[in-house]
């Protein structure tokens, strides 16, 4: 275990038959929470590694980020590049792989990876794994994913140049996706089930002023129509009950996130009624030395505000808590 210029070794126990590496901090997730946790842990001179299935997480899907201080109107990919360069400055290795399990071995946590038999162990683990995009759950959706139905405007938007598309959702992600798509396509329908948007007012006003964007409030998608590709959607007005067919070429779903409840339960992390990990103010969980930061964190101490800056802040808090946890373990030896 390394602290500052000194290297301290705890009892590692008998070596495992499976090849393994031991770190002070294992960070799982490469979005703002995970990358910031890795950065702060490294600045504390802790031996740190980051393991992530997707570098950057959902931020890479943001066509425009205009609320991260000091970096106005930056793309999600460019912001992630800055995060990564800062982390690499401290020599933190980043492994592209998926963590599928975690076990307790002596006083360490060992994570299992999908693509290798090697175990990566740490005295502390910080999960910044975020959440997955929520699906509509309507007929035709599963069949037409990748055939006109998408959950990422920046990934698939260019495929619909000069065509007609629809965006479903009422938050910041839906509005920014609509703005981005309007620069590529002929027309964007912005569909929201309520009569008011949850997005920042500046995004809403911009959408109202864009001649390429048509806003459909109090409207839900009931069915996605098409055989080999998306042809139309059946929508219903929630106030009048009127239904109609809307012909479109592409549908972009931005209706929120689903937490990794099953994964947390599998490894023993307690979750709240919504499936998010229960965390204390320092991002700690019910498992000693295990923390959750970012969109996947929940519980009574969580202030729900899914922003890049809040995810990064929670990553920093988790790294600080992990550092103090390790110091306490050294003192108890």
Protein Blocks (a to p, Z undefined) as FASTA:
>chain_A
ZZhjbccdddebjadfbdcdddfbdcedjbfklmmmmmmmmmnopacddddfbghijmlm
pmbdckbghiahiafklmmmmmmmmmmmnopacdddddfbdcdehjaccdddfkbcbdcd
dfbdcddebpadddekighklmmgoilpacbfklmmmmmgoiacddedjbfklmmmmmmm
mmmmmbdcdddfbfbdfbdfklmmmmmmpmkbccdehiacfbdcdfkbcfbdcdddfklo
pacddddfbdcddebjcdfkklmmmnopacdfkopacddfkopafbehiacedjkbgcjk
lccdddfklmmmmmmmmmmmmmmmmmmmmmmZZ
